[in-house]
Amino acid sequence: MTEPTRTIRRPAGSRSEPSVPRDGVGDTTGPPPRRPPSGRRTRRPWIDGHLALVAILVVAAAIRVGGAWAGSPCVITNEESESRAALADGRCVSFNDSATYVTNVNYNADGRWFQTRGPEGRTVDSALHAPMFATALTPLAWFGIDDYEELRYAVALLGVGGVAMVHLLGVAIAGRRAGLIAAALAAVHPLIWINDVVLMPEGMFAVAVAGVAVVAYRFADERTAVRAAHLGLAIGAASLVRNEALLTLAFIGLPLLSRVWTRSPRDAARCGAALVAGAAVVLAPRVGFNWARFDRPLLTHGVGAGLRASTCDETFYNERLLGLRSIDCLALDREETSEPGNDSEAARSRIYQANALEYYGDNLGRAPTVVLARVARFWGLWRPLETIRLDDVIEQRGAVRAQVGLLVTYPLLPVSVYGGVVLWRRRVPLSPLLGWVGSATVVAAASQPLQRFRIGGDVALVVLAGVGLAAAVNLPLVQRLAGLAGDPAPPPRRAQRPMPSPPSTGSTAPVT
């Protein structure tokens, strides 16, 4: 006899939920899902992400402003009166690119654009550095913020923009979680913020590095001539912050163009032309301006001095300074650069560059050892503490800060490698990130392994590490170890069919 079916009655107005199989056995009807009390709503994930980003940016600003407030043990200036006053107070005096940037900013504010102090106090045209950094700080000088200590705070806050751009890059390639982790690493990593507190352009360059990578990934997603032109424009703009960014036309542009070539050589040629044209549009005014002033097309005069400062017996054969730089190298050309007609910035740059290349030619057998030492020092693989101490004598970034940054870098390396593997498995191009590592390494190998020149590689490192950490969180083993997930649930049971009763083995026959 069949058992009657029982019907569950619900009060009028109640909502019945569809029956959902539970463990594969039967149908069950559960109560409707609970709703939050009236007036309270669950917070959306994107709101949580934005709040987390704001917190990260606040921390980044606090670290950078605090570093600027801590100051430097030495007075950095090229003013003779300030040097004498500092020495009279028992303080050390140093001179580096920071003092040159302050001079450029003040000359720009006075209407003497892209000029500097020459021999005997004369005002001379200058193209020693890329123009964007000093130009961006010039409006501050119009409002009275014109000395080294005051400008440091503005540059420190400028570095926060790099953290925000790193977040945008991480989100673009691996999602919100990777973007937040990468931004957090960029906020606290000393080798990224250490440059922002000593009035150097690397904070602005970090913004450019991440920005170029974002545009490069957009070109990788949509391989058109228009996207290629956008990438060229971005690389050109980055080259106005630091000239070596122009190398990424090869390190980033060519690998991406090779992907287009496999589809259509004609499209690849069109995109390549658009890429170069985009960079040329941005750089043409600067090159034309310098051509009119120096009778030759150029971006910068800094190449000659950079080559010569690390190319002499002191840096080739002195084991202590092997691969580094020395002012004694520049002093070798002092007599030649002091001759009439050779005291201009352009003439000195040509002399430095010619003598450096001549020295390379005379010491080709030693050059590979020196280049290898430069690259190893640059990435902290050989005599890292010695390199930091000697570098700090001029840079004045803080030896302890740089040492802490080095210690932070070592554990990030395997995580960033894992992040690169994750992107490779997802078929995400790596050249927009690794291209900055390659361009920075070329600069170090050719001239001098200054730690601040590796800012492009450090930005790529924290982004890859953010991708790696975000991916590692999703691993089942990591979730179990961190308590983010419970033990794996057993597989659902399948409904069992009723089995027929076995035949009776007794002597009594069944009743029919």
N, C-alpha and C positions, 0 to 999 in steps of 0.2 A: 504494500500500500504506500502510495507516495505521500511524503510529508508535505503539508500545505505550506505555501510560500508566505513568509512574514513580510509585511510592508512597513517600512519606517515612515511614520508621519512626522512632518516638520510643522512648526507653527507658521501661521500665515505671514508672509512677508520675508521669511528666511530664504537664504540663497543656498541652493544645493550645489555642492561641488561634484565634478565628475569623478566617478569611482576610479581609483588608481590601484593597479595590482601591487601588492606588497610581497616581496620575496617570491613573486611568481605564483602565489597560491591564493585563489579566490579574488573577489572584489571587495574593497572596503570603502567606506564613506566616512571621511573625517570631518572635523569641524572647520569652518571657514578660517582663513589665515587671520591672525591678529593684526590689528592696525594700531599705529601709535595713537596716543590720546589726542584729543582735539587740540589744535594749536601747535602741535609738535610734529615736525617732519624729519625724516631721516636725511642726513647730510649727503649730498651727492659726492661721488668720488672726485669729480673735477674741482669741487670746492676744497676738499681736503688737499688735493695736489697744489692748488694755488696758495693755500695757507702755508703748506710746507715750503714752497718756493720762497714766499715772503720771509719766512723765518731764516732760511738759508742765506738770503741776500742781506738780511740784517746782521747775521753773524759775520758774513764776508766783509761788510762795511766796518763793523766793530774791530775786526782783526787788522784791517788795513789802516784805519785811523789810529788805532793803538800803536801799530808799528811806526807810523809817521811821527806820532807824539813821542815815542821813545828816542827818536833822533839818532844821530851818528856820533861816534867818538871823535871824529875829525871834522874840521870845518872844510867844506867843499866850496872852493871859490877860485876865480881867476883874477880877482881884484887885489892889487898889491896892498892897498890900505887894510882890507879885511884880513889878509894873510899876516901882516905885521901885528895887528891887534890880537889875533888868535894866538900867535906865537908868544906875544908878551904875556898872555894869560896862561901860558903853559899848555895850550891845546895843540894838537897836531893839525896840519893843513894838508889837504889832498886836492888833486885836480883830476876830474874825469869828464865824461860827456855831459853829466848833469850841469856843470858850470857853463858849458857851451850852449846847452839848451836855454838856460836862463838868459844868457846874453842874446840869443836869437829872439826870444820872446820880447825882451825889452826893446830891441832894435825894431822889430816889427811894429810894436805899439807906438814907436816914435815916427813911423812912416818909412823907415829904412828897411824895406822888406828884403829878407833873405840876404842880409849883410851881417858882418861881424867886425870885431876889432882886429886890425892887422898890425904889422910892424910899426913901431913908434906911435901907436895909438890911432893910426889912420883907420877910417871905415872902408872896408873892402867887400866886394861881392863874395858870397859864400855858397857852396853847394856840398858842404862836408857831410850833411845828414839829409835824409829824406824830409820833405817839408811838412807833412801832415801834422806831426806831433806839436811842433812849435806853433803852427798856425792855429791849431785848436786851443792852445793856451793863451794866445794873444788877446782875446776879449777880456780875459781876467786881468791882464795888465792894464787895460783901459780903465778898470775900476779900482786900481791901486793894489791888486794882488800880484806883485811883481818880483818878490825875492824868493830865494831857494826854499826857506822854511814854509812860507805860505803856499807856494805852488805844490809842495809835496802833498798837502791834504787834498787838493783838487785832483791830483793824479791818483792818489790812493782811492778816492771815490770812483774815479774813472775805471779802476780795475773791477768794480762790482759789475759793470756792464759785461765784462768778459765771463763772469760766472753765469749771468742770465743767458748769454749766447751759448755757453756750453750746455745749459739745460735745454735750450731749443734744439741744439744738435743731437743730444741724446734722445729726446723725444722723437725726432725725425727718423732716426735709424733703428730704434729699439723700444720705443714706448715711454710712457710716463714714468714708470719706476726707474728705468735706466737713466732718464734725464735728471731725475731728482738726485740719484746717487752720484752721478757725474758732477752735478752742480755742487753737491756737498763736498766732494773731494776737491774741486777747484777752489772752493771757499776757504778751505783750511790748509791745503798743500803749500808749504813754505816756498817751494821753488816757483810757484806761480805768483804769490802775492809779494814775495820779497823784492821784486823789481818795482812794484808800484809805490813803495815808500821811499825810494831814493831818486825820484824824478827821472825815470827812464821810460822810453816809449813802449816797453814790452807789455804793459797793461792794455794799452790801446791795440797793440798788435795781437793780443789774445782774442780781442773782439773780432779782429779781421780774420784770424785763423779759423775760428769757429764759423764765422759768416761765409767764408769761401767754401768750407766743407759743406755747409747747408745748401748753398747754391750748386755745388758739384753733385750732390745727391739728387737734387731736382733734375739736373741734366741727365744723370744716370737713369732716372725714372722715365724721362721724356726726351729722347735723344733727337732733338731738333736743332736747327741752326739758331733759332731764337734763344733756346736755353744755353747753347754754347756761347752765344754773345754775352748773355748775362754772366756766365762764369768768367769770361774774359774781362768784363767790367769789374767784377769783384776782385780778381787777381791784380788788375791794374791799381785799384784803390788800395789794396793791401801793400802793394809795392811803394806807395807813397808814404807808408808808415815805416816799413823796413824794406830796403831795396831787394834783399834776397828772396822776397816773396815771388819775384818774377821767375825764379827757378821752377815754381810749381806749374808753370805752363807745360813743362816737360814731365815733372813727377806726378802731377794729377791729371793734366789734360791728355797726355798721350795714352795712358792706360784706358781712360774712358773712351777716347776716340778709337782705340783698337776694337772695342766692343761694337762700335758702329761699323767699322771696316768689315767685320765678319758678316754683317747684314748687307751692306752696300758700300763699296769703295767710293762711289760718287757722293753719297750722303756724308761719308767720313770726311771727304775733301771739303765739302760745303761747311760742315761743322767746324773743321779745323780753321778754315779761313775766317769764320765768324768769331771763333775763340781768339785768334790773334788780333783781329780787328777791334774787338771789344777792349782788349788790354791797350791797344795802340791809341784808341780814342781818349782814354783816361790819361795816358802818359805823354801824349803829344804836347799839351801845353807846357808841361815841365821841361821836356827835352828842348822845345823851341825857345823857351825863356832862357835856358842855360846856353843854348847855341848862340843867342844874341849877345850874351854877356861874355862868354869865353871862346867864341869863334870855333866851337866844336860841339857836336851833339852829344850830350851825356846826361845821366841821371844824378851822379854823385861824384865827388872827389875823394870819398872815403876809402875807395878800394886801394889806392896806392899806399897810404899810410898803414892800412890794415895789413897788407902783405909785408911791408918792410919791417913793421914792428916785431914780427916773429920770424924774420929771415936773416940770420947772421950767425956767426960762430957761437954766440952766447946761447942761442936757442937750439942750435943743431948739434953742438958737441959738449955742452955743459950738462952733465947728467941731472943736476938739480933743476935746471930750467928747460930740460928737453921737451920740445913741443909747445912751450909757453911763449910769452912775449917778453920783450925787454926794451927799456927806453934806450939802452946802449945801441940797439940796432938803428934807431932813428938818428942817434947822435953821429953815426958814421957818415951821414950825408949832410952834416951841419955846414961844413965849409962850402959845399956845392950849392946848397939851398940859400946861402947868404950872399951869393954873388949877385951883382946888379942884374935885374930882369928875372931872377929866379926866386924872388921872395914872395910872389903871389901864391895863393892857394892852388891854383891850377898848375903852375910851374912846379911847385913842390910835389904835388901828386904825381905828375909825370916822372919826376926824378925818382921818387920812392918806388914807383911801380917798375921802372926800367931797371933799377939796381936790384930789386928783389928778384925779378925774373932772371937777371944775369947771374945772381948768386945761385938760384936753383939750377941753372945750366952748368955751373962750375961744381956743383955738389950733388949730382944726380944719384950717385951711389948711396948717399946718406938720406936722401929725400924720403924713400919709402919708410924708413925707421921713424923719421920725424912725423910723417903723416899718420902712421899707425899710433904713435904716442899721443898725437893731438886727439884723434878719435877716441882712444881709450880714456884719456883724461876727460874729454867732453861728456861722456856718458858714465863717468864714475867707475870705470872698470880697472883703472891703474892709478895708483897713488892719489886716491880721491881727496883725502884730508889735506895732503900737501898742496894739491891744486887749489882747494878752497882757500887755504891760508894765503897763498901767493896771489890769488885772484882778488882777495879782499883788500890787499894793500892799496890797490887803486880803486876798485869798484865801491868799497865801503858799504856793502850790502849787509854785513854782519856775518862773521864766520860761524857763529853758533847757529844762527838761523839756517844758513846754507847746509851745515852738517846735519841738522834735524831733517831738512828737506831731503838730503841724500838717504838718510835712514828710512824715511817714509817711502822713497822711490823703490827700494829693493823689494819689499813685499808686494808692491803694486805691479811689478813686472810680470810675475807669473799669472796674476789675475787678468792683466791686460792681454797677455797672450791667449788666455782662455776666451776673453771677450772677442779677440780677433777670430778665433776658431768658430765661435758662435755665429758671428756675422758671415764668415765664409760658408758655413753650413746652410745659412739662410739665403745664400747667393747675394749678399749685400757687398758691393765693391769696397775694398779696403784702401784704395789709392787716395781718396779724399782725406784720410787720416794719416796713413803711412807716408804720403807724399811730403808732409811737413817734417817727418823724421828724416827723410832722405835729403831734403833741401838744407836743413840745419846741419846735417853731418857733412855735406859738401862744403859749407861755409867754414866749419871748424877745421876740416882737413886742409883747406886751401890757405887759411890765414891764421886764426888763433882760436883756441877752445874756450872762449868766455862762456861761463855757465848761463848767463842771461840770454845768449843767442839760441839756446835750446828751447825757448818758450813754446815754439810751434810743436815740437816733439812732446813736451810736457802736457800741453793741452790734449794732444792725441792720446797720450797715456791715460789721463784721467777719464776720458770719454770711453776708451776701450775697457778700462777697469770698471766703469759704471755698467757697461753692457755685461761684462763677465759676472759681476756681483748680482745684477738683476736676474741673470739666467741661473746662477747658482742657487738662488733662493727657491726656485721652482723645482729643484731636484728633490725627489722623494726622500733621499737619505738626509739632506740638509734640513728639510722640513721636520723630519722626525727628531733629529738631534736638537733642533731649536724649539721643539714643542709646538710647531705651527700646524702639525697634522697628527692625528691619532694613528693607532695601528690600522693597517689596511683592513677594510671590511671583507668578510668572507664572501665568496661568490654567491649570487642568489640561488635559492633552491628551486628546482623545477617541480611542477605539480606532478604528483604520483598518480598513475592510473590505478583504479581498483583491480586487484588481481583476483581471479576466480578461486573459490574455496577448493582446497585439495580434496580429492575423493576420500570418503571414509574407508578406513581399513578394518572397521569392526565386522562382526558376523551378521549384524542386522542390516537388512536391505533397506534402501531409502524408500520412503513412502511417496508414491506418485499421485 
